[in-house]
Amino acid sequence: MSNVLNSIKNGKKLIKRYFLVDYENVQSHGLVGLSKLTAGDAVTVYFSKNADTISFELHMAFNECKAKIDFQKVETGVKNALDFQLSSQLGYIINKNIVAGNKDVKYYIVSMDNGFSVLCDFWKRFSADVSIVRCIDYVFNPPTRGDYTAAFEKLSLSENEERITVSCISNSADTAELHNNLQIRLRNPARATEIYRAVKQVFIDGGELDTKIKQ
């Protein structure tokens, strides 16, 4: 974190936006929008041996990015190790900025893991602006939040399929977990994959479930 922390100085806010990327969760999709960042931004990519490769195109995007870039490898072996390290270092960065008197700083956790929402609520009490986005580009082009109604209608879901699908959507942190949950709960691989493909993009965009649909 030295590259990022060295930019925090008393009375001089050099970084306006911090992006902490849960690469294990979002993969390359979460880094869409790197080209839009400026020298006033900082990106820290948290990765593990489970997700430690990038494409040639992404490598070029990092080289051309104007923001300060850090990479943090997380040692696995402990459940949710990456989440713990990201959360801990987010708190450290926020505290450094508070002590330095830097205000109006924005912090973005790039992940599809809704568990990080507790950090947003916690730091709000200390006037720290923490948000969760599914990719960097969402900061510049927020997606239109859709619902699953249209997808459900096209699929002609049975009552049981709808109940199971809604439950899987509500209890999945990312697309891989959603697909796996559908496979397990529906016990019909072909149908589970069909449903997954129909709802995947709405899930990625952070779509909301119709309140009329009962889980």
N, C-alpha and C positions, 0 to 999 in steps of 0.2 A: 504493500500500500504506500510505499515511500513516494512514488510519483504523484499520488493524489494528496497525501497528507502534507507534503512539502508546499502545496499550493494554498494551504490554509494559514493565513497570517492575520495578526491583530489589525483591525481597522481597514483591511483591504481584502475585499471579497474577490478572489480571482476565479472561483468556480461558482457558476450560477445554478447548474444542474448536475446532479450525480445519478448515474445509472448503474445499479448493481444487478448484474445479469446472472440468473440461475440457469446456466447453460445446460446443465444436466436435464433441466425441465423443458426449456424452450428450443434448444438446439439453434441452428442457424436462423430459423424464423424469427427468433427474438431479437436478432441483430439487424433486421431490415430497418433502414433509416440511418445507418451510421454516417452516410455521406452528408446528412443534414446537420450534423453536429458541428459546433464551433470550438474555438479555443477556450470558451467559457464553460465547456462541458467536461465531465470526467466519466469514464466508463471502467468498471471493474468486472471482469468476467470470472465467475466462479465455476470451476470444472473439476471433474474427478476422472479416475481411470475408466469409469463407465461411459464417459463422454469427453474425450480428449483429442478429437480430430476436427479439422476444419477444411473446407474446400479451398481450391486455389483462388476462386473468386472472392471468398471471404477474407483470405489472407491479403489480397490486394486491397480490399475495402478497409482493413485495419491500417495498412500502410498509408493509405490516402486520407484517412480520417484526421481531422484537425483537433479532435478532442484528446485529452490525456487518457492513455490506455494502460490498464494494469491487468495482469492475469494472476489469479490465485488458485493454486491446485489444492484441493481438499482431500485429505487422506480418508479413505473409506474404512469401514469396519465397525462404525457406530451408526445406528439408524438415524437418519436425518442430519448427518454430520454437516452437509453443505448448508442446510437451512440454519443450523446453529451458528456456523462461522459467518455467514452473510448477515444474520441478525445482529451478531456481536459487533462486527465491524461497522455496520450501519450506525449503531448506537455510538460507537467511538467517533465516527466522522461527525455526527450531529453534535456531540458534546464538544468536540474541538471547535466547531463553528460557533456554538453558543458562547463558549469561553472567549473566543476571538471577537465576539460582538458582530458577527456576520449575520445579517437578517435577510429575509426574502429568498432564502436558498430552497431549492426544490430537490426532493429525493425520490427517485423512481426505482422500484423493485420490478425487474423484468422477469415475470414468471406467470405460469398458469396455475400456480398453487395458491388457492384462496386462503390457506392457513396463514399467509403473511398479513392478512387483513387486520389481525390483532395488533401488528406493529403500527399500522396507520392510526388506529384508535388510541393506542398508548401514547405515541409521540405528539398527537394532536393536543394533548393536555399540556405539552411543553412548547406549544406554538411552532412545532416542526411540521412542515408540509411533506408528508410521505404518501405516495400513491403506488398502486400496482398496475402495471401495463403488461400486455402480452407480447409487445415488441416495441422497439424504440420509436418506430414510425407512428405509433398510436398517439404520441405526444403532439405530433404535428398534424396528423390526420386521424382524429378520433373516429372509430368505426360507428356506424349507425347500429344501435343495439336492436337486434331483431328478436323475434320469438320463434318458437318451434312449431307453431300452429300449422303453417303451410307445409312444412316437412312431414308432420304427422298425418296430415290429410292425404298427401300423395302416397304415403306408405300404407294407408288403410289399416292402421294398427288396430288390433283387437284390444279389448279393455285390459286384458292381462299384459299384453305387450307394451301398451302405453304406460301402465303403472310401473312396470319394470324399467322401461326406458327413462322415465322421469326420475326414478330413484337412482339409476346409474349416472345420469347427468348431474344430479345434485351432490353425488358422493364421489365424483372423480376429480382429481387435481389436474390431470392433463389428458391429452388425446389417447395416449397409450393405455392409461388406466381405464378410460372410458370404453375403449375397444375390448379390453380384457374383461371388464365387468359385464358388458353386454354378452360376451361369449359364455361366461360362466352362468349368468342368470337366465338367459334365454334357452340355453342348451340346444341351440340350432345354429351352428357356425355360419351357414349361408345367410340365414335371416339376420343374424346379429351383424354381420358385415354389411348387409344391405342397409340396415337401420343406421349403423355407424357412419357410412358414407353420406347418408342423407342429412345427418345432423352435425357432422364434423365441423363444417365451416361456421355454422351458427354458434357452436360451442367455442371455437377459437375466437370469434368476434365478441364473446361475452354476452351472448343472447340470453334473454330472460324467459323463464317459463311462464306460460299463461297462468294467472292465479286461479282460473276456473278449473285447471287440471289438478285433480287430487292425487297425491302420492300414496 
